[in-house]
Amino acid sequence: MPKISEEEQNKIRNMFEEKMTEEVNILFFESDSGCDYCDDTKEILGEISSLHENINLSVYNIEDKEAEKYNIHGAPATVFLDAEKNDLGVYFFGIPSGYEFNTLIEDIIDISNMNPELSDEVISAAKEIDEEVNLQVFITPTCPYCPRSVRVAHQLAMVNPKIRGEMIEAIEFQELSNKYNVSGVPKTVINQGKAEQVGAVPAKTIIDKIKEVI
């Protein structure tokens, strides 16, 4: 039985036809053990990739060398590359379900067009960041405010190759959540805890936090 209803698939297919221009490459990393949502995530991505010819899905095991290349620290993990297979710093750790399903769809469209919905001021400020930055956004699928925080991290990553934005499903990655004392979501952790931001905030606020760190 499909994870995505036929009605929803038709809606997404039409959206892709209308808005997608370039290819999007999706890398999925699964694990043979301790991964409760790997099969479900792979099925969702498979159904999504079947909705447009410009979406290419490749599946790897977390033990593969590809996982080391992209610094995959757990499964299920999803990585997005552009048409030339450049790493855009757009990562999902955990199943993109609930409210985060829309994040997945919006990311695909943004990457295809390379036109993230950010103001010129924010894009300019993001491009000024000249040090490596990792934004880890802890979420739960039932959090209605979380997608905004994930989208900010992913969009900033799209405009600056030094920024990596990770969605992390807090319950699936409990050990990581405990490490950063995640008691509420969304919570954005910057550069392994050097700064953090609780709640959904504008992209400019995250950039200001980044600049404090670097």
C-alpha positions, 0 to 999 in steps of 0.5 A: 500500500502506498505511503502517499495517497493517490490524490496527494501524489497527483497534487505533487506531480502537478506541482513538480510539472509546473515548478521543476526545471533541473534534475535533483539527485537524492541519496538515501542511506539505510541501516541493516539494524536499529533503524525503525523507519528506514523502510518507510523513509525509502518507500516515501522517497521512492514514491516521490522520485516516481512523480517526476523524471528529474528526480533521481534516487540512489540507495546506499547502506550506512556502511558504504563509503558514500556514507563517510563521504557525506559524514552520515552519522545515523540512519535513515538519512537523506542527502540532496545533490543538484543536477551536477551532483554537488552536495548542497548541504541539505540533509534529513536525519529521520523520516520526513513525515508529518509536517516535515513532508511538505519541507521535503517537497519544497526542498526538491522544488527549490533545489531544482530551480536553485531559487530558495525563497529568501530575501536579497538581504538574507542571501547577501548576509548568508554568502558573507559567511566564510567559515564552515557552519553546521545547523542541526534543527531538532524536530518532531513530525507533529510540530507545526512550527518545525518546518520553518526552522528546517527550511531556514537551515536548508535554504541558507545551505543552498546559497552558501556551500559552507553551510550544512543544514540538518533536519534531525528527528529528535525521537529517532535520534534520542542520543543526539537530542540528549547530548544537546538537551533538546526539551522542546522543538524546534531547536537549532544547534549551531556548530555542535553546541557553540550556539543554539536557538529555540523556536522558529525564528527568521533567517536573519536571526540564525545568521546573527547567531552564526556570526556570533559563533564564527 
